[in-house]
Amino acid sequence: MSASKKPHMNLVVVGHVDNGKSTIVGHLLVDMGVIDQRTIDSFAKESEETGKGDTFKYAWVLDSIKDERERGITIDLAFQKFETSKYFYTLIDAPGHRDFIKNMITGASEADAAILVVSVKPGETEAATDPGGQAREHAFLSRTLGVSQIVVALNKMDDSAYSEARYNEVKEIVEKMLKLVGYNLAKISFIPVSGWKGDNLVKKSENMPWYKGPTLGESLDLFEPPEKPVGKPLRIPIQDVYSITGVGTVPVGRVETGVLKANQKVIVMPSGVTGEVIGPVDNPPNAAKEFEAQIIIIHHPTAMAPGYTPVLHAHTAQVAATLSEFVAKIDPKTGGAVEEKPKFLKTGDAAIVRIKPVRPLAIETFKEFPEIGRFALRDMGTTIAAGVVKSIIEKYDPTKK
C-alpha cells in the first residue's frame, strides 16, 4: 500500500525541554527503519569529536530538521514523514518550545495526535508537570487547541532500573495533570520507554515484563483517523501574497475546510480585498470587531486585568487585541462558572472573556471551524494564554466602512 493510500495523520511530540523528546523520536525512526543506523553512527562520531558525547546521536535527527528550519531552508526532510502499518505520518515540529506553540496555533500544523514525553527521573518529572512546567503547558495547549488523541511516553525507565513502582508513581502524577486539563484517561496509553536504550519503542522490552500494553510504535496505530472537513464552507487562511509580473497578485495559503473549485467566486476578509481568510461569496468568512472566547492562562508573571492588550495570533494573522471584559472564571474540568466577572486572572485560570482586536480580525467559532477558531495571546516573547472562539459578538461589514 503506497503512502498516499493510507490515511494521513499529523503527529506532534511535546513535553518538557530535557525529558528526551528528540532522543525518543530519533531512536523510534531508526528502529522503524526510516533512518538507517549508519547515518546515526556517523553522527555519533561527529558528536563525540565536538565533545557532546554519544548521548546526543539520536537527538541529532530532530536537531537537523530544526537547523534547516531556522536557516529558512524549506527542504522537506525525508524523515519528517514515516509510515506505520495503518497510517502515513508527518512529524510536525522539531521541539523548539516557542515554535511549537506558534505552529500549533497558526494552523499550518494541525496536530491530529500527540506524544507527550515525561521523564520518570526524579526531579525531572516534577519540573515538567508542576505549574509552569512545559509538559503541563503543552498538555493544556494540546487540549485547548483540539488535539484530542494523545499517548504518553514515560521516558528514561533505564534511569530508574525499569522499576514498575516508579512507572506507577509517575503515571499517577501525569494522569492527575491530564484529567485536570480535561482529557479522557480511558483512551490514553501510558508506555514505559527508554528513548536512549530503545525499550518499548518498536520492540517489546525484555527489561519490563510487567508491562503488557502496546509499544510506542504500536500505539501510533491505535489512533483514530481524522475526518476531512470537506463538507464545510471553504476557508483558506492566506500566508503570503506575491506580485508576479504578467500574472498579477498571487495569494498563497492552505485550504483548511471545504473544497476550492476552478472559477469559483471567492471573497477575502476582513478588507473585502486583501486580508487573512478567503471564503465563498455566498458564505463569507466572519470578520470580528469583538468576540467571546474561552481561554486558559498558561503563563503570566503576575495577574492580568480587563484592558490588558497582548498580541493575538490566529491562523496566519497577528493583531494586538484588548481583553475588554472578563465574563466568568470557569472550572477547566467541567466548563462551569466558578466566579462571575473576576477582577483578575492568573496562571492556571480558565475563563470566558470578551476580546476586541484593534482592527477587524477574520476568525470563526471553534465549534464550526476548529481549524480557524483557535488562537494564542502572546506578550513579552512568551505565550500568555491559549483560547478558542465561542461566539462573535460584533461582526465587521466591509461594505459599511
ABEGO torsion letter per residue (X at the ends): XBAAABBBBBBBBBEBAAAGAAAAAAAAAAAAGABBAAAAAAAAAAAAAAGAEAAAAAAAAAAAAAAAAAAGBABBBAAABBBBAABBBBBABBBBAAAAAAAAAAGABBBABBBBBBBABBGAAAAAABBGBAAAAAAAAAAAAGBABBBBBBBGAAAAGGBAAAAAAAAAAAAAAAAAAGBBAAABBBBBBBAAAGBGAABBBAABAABABBBAAAAAAABBBBBBBAABBBBBBBABBBBBBGAEBBBBBBBABEBBBBGBBBBBOAAGBBEABBBBAABBBBBBABBBBBBBBABBABBBBBGBBBBBBBEABBBBBBBABBABBBBAAAGBBABBGBABBBBGBBBBBBBBBABBBBBBBAAABAAAABBBBBBGGBBABBBBBABBABBBBAAAX
